Amino acid sequence: MKFKTGGKSRTFLSLSYVYILLPFLIFAAGWMKAYIAAPVIAIVLVCFWKMCKESPKLWIPEITRENVIKILFILGVIAIWVYMSGIGKFVYQNRDHQVRNAIFNILVEYDWPVVNYDILSKYAGEFDVTGLIYYIGYWLPSALVGKIFGLRVGYYAQAVWAVIGIALVYYYICARAKKVVIWPLWIIIFFSGLDIIGVYLTNADIASYESIWHAEWWSNPYQYSSTTTQLFWVFNQAVPAWLCTMLVYVQKNNRNLVFILACCMLCSTFPFVGLMLIVLFVCFTRKYEALEAFSSSDWKVKVREYFKILIKDTCTVQNVIAGGLIGILSFLYLFGNGSGGRMFQQDPRGVAYYNSLPKLVLFLILEMVVYGVLVYRYNQRNKLYYFILVCLCVIPPIRVGYSTDFCMRASIPFLFLLTILVIEAVERSWKERRYSLFAGLVIVLIIGSATPVLEIKRTWTYTFERINTDMTVYEEDKDTIEVLNAPNFSGDIQNNFFFKYIAR
């Protein structure tokens, strides 16, 4: 029985723009001087309206009984996935949540902008005051809820915010298929490289408590995290990055790309770098019908005409003004982070974490080459496909700070697009009855699923272990003063342009 006819609409695009823009609007209102925040918010909102108006119309589902059941099932699976991730403090959380919980507590309990005068002795004399300088965007909507209704409600809001974001991401997968489909959700949840094979081939020791559930650690110092690993460990970066990546992917022109990219910076700083490369590639490889119809044989004239069209398509009000404001202000805030300036440092944990060519080659084969070969048939003329593979080959040796965060996080947009290409290859190979290719894809996906299965099983195992021993299931929060003194999450604000001239 049909209740409403589907068609095309900008509704979900507009909702997605609200999702990625809201953190910056809250940041501007809460962290900037009123005489700066007011015009910035007003200008950005005007550009937001123009952005929504100029966005392409996309497929929306028919509201039928069958579709409603499918949508409710999809939302239920997403909610369970988020629940198992530890977001919201419902179940066991991996140790990274210690700091993430502390940052959220700081955002709820401290005045904005967050300033710390309680300097630990090890930093005495280096600076007199620090501020929270971190990619805090994801938490700001739920932190605002926490300030109004209390910390516990704020944690609930974190989980709801994640479910909404992932649901919006999944809408674009259904929109590309032009129907409500369930099976791609399983690929997204269980997509991973062939880590379990890497563990076997390298005789990696994962028997310790630290890594028994985390097969991706076989390839240190390199790691491309599975989708589930991203959600369970760095949800604050992953969810906004997935959505911004899909928004870039579905655009029909360049008119909103810079705006989307800029909104990613405050939430997902490392993924922002990867997405920036994708945006640049998309901008400069987009085909224009007007140019194809241009009859001049003089290549100089064609190049000149191409750049005229490109500039007109890209230099829009929403890109230049709103994207510029959001990007510049976010950059000025994040620039003061204490650890961001360290490049290509040796990992202090020892030689096992240094760059290694043999390990890199094996890592690339198991993490992306296998998938690249399997989806090649359907992407031989897809320039973005080649760009994704090249970037995934280049990223691993790059190091920002002492750890491998750049490799793990700047790769998120590329890995998510690779996931989309795999989903499309699975669908096309089945429809075209290329059963050998379909079987190859399914087998590789099943082998790769060992990594997210271990992630989920770890949550399940330790949740009940802690319940049975009368322990708190979630992680103990990191001390807030220690976080506000740590270079990864803070910085000296006395010499910080943003805090001196923009912050209230």
Secondary structure, DSSP 8 states (H G I E B T S, - for coil): -EEE--EEESHHHHHHHHHHHHHHHHHHHHHB-HHHHHHHHHHHHHHHHHHHHHS--EEE--EEHHHHHHHHHHHHHHHHHHHHHTTTSSS---THHHHHHHHHHHHHHS-SS-EE----GGGTTT-S-EEE-S--GGGHHHHHHHHHH-HHHHHHHHHHHHHHHHHHHHHHHHHHHTS--SHHHHHHHH----HHHHHHHTT----STTTTT-GGGGGTT-----HHHHHHHHHHHHHHHHHHHHHHHH-SSSTTHHHHHHHHHTT-HHHHHHHHHHHHHHHHH---HHHHT-----HHHHHHHHHHHHHHHH--HIIIIIIHHHHHHHHHHHTT-TTTT-BS---TT-GGGS--HHHHHHHHIIIIIHHHHHTGGGTTT-HHHHHHHHHHHHSTT--BSSSSHHHHHHTHHHHHHHHHHHHHHHHHHHHTT-HHHHHHHHHHHHHHTHHHHHHHHHHHHHHHHHHHTT--SS-----HHHHHHSTTTEEE-TT-HIIIIIB-
